[in-house]
Amino acid sequence: MPTKAPKVSSKATTTTMVYDKIRADILAGRLEPGAKVRIEQLGQTYATSQSPIREALNRLASEGLVHREEQRGFFITPVSAEILRDLVDTRCWVEERALRQSIANRTPEWEEGLIVALHWLSRFPRYLNPEHTLLNPEWEKRHRIFHQSLISACGSPILLQLCQDLRDRSDRYRIIAETAQPVVLESRPDDHRAIADAALEGNADLAVDQLVRHYHRTLELIESHFLAPLSDARKPPSARSSPRARKASARKG
């Protein structure tokens, strides 16, 4: 007789569901960076007990999305320029390897998938309203698929998972920044096409260069228009820089 597949416990299923929901809310900025996690409140929000929430928070702590302070509980990991730079630099290093390997392993199927991903990304507006205050979930989905398609032929599931984790954590900054500063992060559609064209031509050096420029351009915008004002707001009034000074500094950089 065939062996019956082990049943997944309802506790494990609940913990995974809660983990997915909390993680999504952190990445989308719905759980405010630096805020204390109110476990009872989350229990009401997600209609579950405290036990799966604590287990989910421990998993998220291992990913760096929350942290635990002795005698104080869990806190959402704050945002900072230093952490973002580290994330982007690491993402560039890791995705360079993945992209070079993906181009080296390219097949007609991979090329077709990349072309289709670029096409669908171009079909959806980034925002849902003229004021650029509502992000388009479909654009976010297609944007993710495009970047996944670029490196999908690298041949390493571990490398792909690492790229995904870094993408999630850096996208958290972009999404929070776009919500706080509409219009500022509107990217150039040509960025994605330039990366794809170089990859499809088999020019790994150019593809990597375009990808790194793309990530660093977003980094600079987030730093100058979101993180710098945020840092200023935490300083005493006499120590704050003016918007004009921040713009001048950004131009020099």
C-alpha positions in Angstrom: 0.0 0.0 0.0 1.3 3.5 -0.8 2.4 5.5 2.2 0.0 8.3 3.1 1.3 11.8 2.8 1.7 13.3 6.3 -1.0 15.8 7.2 0.0 19.4 7.7 -1.1 20.5 11.2 -3.6 23.3 11.4 -1.1 25.1 13.7 1.6 25.0 11.0 -0.8 26.2 8.4 -2.0 29.0 10.6 1.5 30.1 11.4 2.5 30.2 7.7 -0.6 32.1 6.8 0.1 34.7 9.6 3.7 34.9 8.6 2.8 35.6 5.0 0.3 38.3 6.0 2.7 40.1 8.5 5.5 39.9 6.0 3.4 41.4 3.2 2.3 44.2 5.5 5.9 45.0 6.5 7.1 45.0 2.9 4.2 47.3 1.9 4.8 49.7 4.7 1.4 49.0 6.3 3.3 48.1 9.5 5.3 51.3 10.2 9.1 51.0 10.3 10.4 51.2 13.9 7.0 50.6 15.4 6.5 48.2 18.3 4.6 45.1 17.3 1.3 44.9 19.3 0.7 41.1 19.4 -2.8 41.4 20.7 -3.7 43.9 18.1 -2.3 41.7 15.3 -4.3 38.8 16.7 -7.5 40.7 16.2 -6.4 41.9 12.8 -5.5 38.4 11.5 -8.2 36.7 13.6 -5.8 34.3 15.3 -4.2 33.5 18.7 -0.9 34.9 19.9 1.0 31.7 19.5 1.2 31.6 15.7 1.9 35.3 15.7 4.9 34.9 17.9 6.2 32.0 15.8 5.8 34.1 12.7 7.6 37.0 14.3 10.6 34.7 15.1 10.8 33.7 11.5 10.6 37.3 10.4 13.4 38.2 12.9 15.7 35.7 11.2 15.0 37.6 7.9 15.8 40.9 9.4 12.3 42.3 9.0 11.6 42.5 12.7 13.9 42.5 15.7 13.4 41.6 19.4 14.5 43.7 22.3 15.0 42.1 25.7 12.0 42.9 28.0 10.4 45.1 25.4 9.2 42.7 22.7 9.3 42.8 18.9 9.7 45.9 16.7 9.4 46.4 13.0 12.9 47.0 11.6 13.4 50.7 11.0 14.5 52.1 7.6 17.9 53.9 7.3 20.2 55.0 4.5 23.0 52.8 5.8 20.8 49.6 5.6 19.4 50.5 2.2 22.9 51.1 0.7 24.0 47.8 2.1 21.0 46.1 0.7 21.4 47.6 -2.8 25.2 47.0 -2.9 24.6 43.3 -1.9 21.8 43.0 -4.4 24.0 44.3 -7.2 26.8 41.8 -6.3 24.5 38.9 -6.1 22.3 39.7 -9.1 25.4 40.3 -11.2 26.4 36.7 -10.7 22.9 35.5 -11.4 22.4 37.6 -14.5 25.8 36.7 -16.0 25.0 33.0 -15.4 21.5 33.4 -16.8 22.9 35.0 -20.0 25.5 32.3 -20.3 22.8 29.6 -20.0 20.2 31.4 -22.2 17.8 29.4 -24.3 15.0 30.4 -26.8 12.5 29.7 -24.0 14.4 32.1 -21.6 14.5 34.8 -24.3 10.8 34.4 -25.0 10.0 34.6 -21.3 12.0 37.8 -20.9 10.4 39.4 -24.0 6.9 38.6 -22.8 7.7 39.9 -19.3 9.0 43.2 -20.7 5.9 43.5 -22.9 3.5 43.0 -20.0 5.4 45.4 -17.8 5.0 48.1 -20.4 1.3 47.5 -20.7 0.5 48.6 -17.1 0.8 52.1 -15.6 2.8 52.4 -12.5 0.1 54.4 -10.7 -3.7 54.1 -10.6 -4.4 57.8 -10.5 -3.1 61.0 -12.2 -1.8 62.3 -8.9 0.6 59.3 -8.6 -0.6 58.5 -5.0 -1.9 55.0 -5.6 0.5 52.3 -6.6 -0.7 49.8 -9.2 -0.5 46.2 -7.8 -0.5 44.8 -11.3 2.5 46.9 -12.2 4.3 45.7 -9.1 3.5 42.1 -10.0 4.8 42.6 -13.6 7.9 44.5 -12.4 8.7 41.5 -10.1 8.2 39.0 -12.9 10.5 41.0 -15.2 13.4 41.0 -12.8 12.8 37.4 -12.0 12.8 36.5 -15.7 16.2 38.2 -16.2 18.0 35.8 -13.8 15.7 32.7 -14.1 18.2 30.7 -16.2 21.1 31.1 -13.7 20.6 27.4 -12.7 20.9 27.9 -8.9 17.7 27.7 -6.8 19.7 29.0 -3.8 21.0 32.0 -5.7 17.4 32.7 -6.9 16.0 32.6 -3.4 18.8 34.9 -2.2 18.0 37.4 -5.0 14.3 37.2 -4.1 14.9 37.9 -0.4 17.1 40.9 -1.2 14.6 42.2 -3.7 11.8 42.0 -1.2 13.8 43.9 1.4 15.0 46.6 -1.0 11.5 46.9 -2.6 10.2 47.7 0.9 12.1 50.9 0.9 10.9 51.8 -2.6 7.3 51.1 -1.9 7.3 53.1 1.4 9.2 56.0 -0.3 6.7 56.1 -3.2 3.8 56.2 -0.8 5.4 59.0 1.2 6.8 61.0 -1.8 4.5 60.5 -4.9 5.9 61.0 -8.4 9.5 61.2 -7.2 10.4 57.6 -8.0 8.8 57.4 -11.4 11.3 55.3 -13.2 12.2 55.6 -16.9 10.6 52.8 -19.0 13.7 52.7 -21.1 15.7 51.4 -18.1 14.0 48.0 -18.3 14.2 47.8 -22.1 17.9 48.6 -22.0 18.6 45.8 -19.5 16.5 43.4 -21.5 18.1 44.3 -24.9 21.6 43.8 -23.6 20.7 40.5 -22.0 19.0 39.3 -25.2 22.0 40.2 -27.2 24.2 38.2 -24.9 26.2 41.3 -23.8 26.6 40.4 -20.1 28.8 43.4 -19.3 26.4 45.9 -20.7 23.4 44.1 -19.1 25.0 44.1 -15.7 26.0 47.8 -16.1 22.5 48.8 -17.0 21.0 46.8 -14.1 23.4 48.3 -11.5 22.7 51.8 -12.8 19.0 51.1 -12.6 19.3 50.1 -8.9 21.6 52.9 -8.0 19.4 55.5 -9.6 16.5 54.3 -7.4 18.8 54.3 -4.4 19.8 57.9 -5.0 16.2 59.0 -5.4 15.1 57.3 -2.2 18.0 58.7 -0.3 17.6 62.3 -1.4 13.8 62.5 -1.4 12.7 60.2 1.4 15.5 59.1 3.8 17.2 62.5 4.0 14.0 64.4 4.9 13.1 61.6 7.3 16.5 61.9 9.0 16.1 65.7 9.2 12.7 65.3 10.9 14.4 63.5 13.7 16.9 66.4 14.3 16.3 69.5 16.3 15.1 72.4 14.1 18.5 74.2 14.2 20.2 71.2 12.7 17.9 70.5 9.8 18.9 71.1 6.2 16.7 73.0 3.8 15.1 71.2 0.8 17.3 73.4 -1.5 20.5 72.2 0.3 19.4 68.6 0.0 18.8 69.0 -3.8 22.2 70.7 -4.2 23.8 67.8 -2.2 22.1 65.2 -4.4 23.3 67.0 -7.6 26.9 66.9 -6.3 26.6 63.2 -5.5 
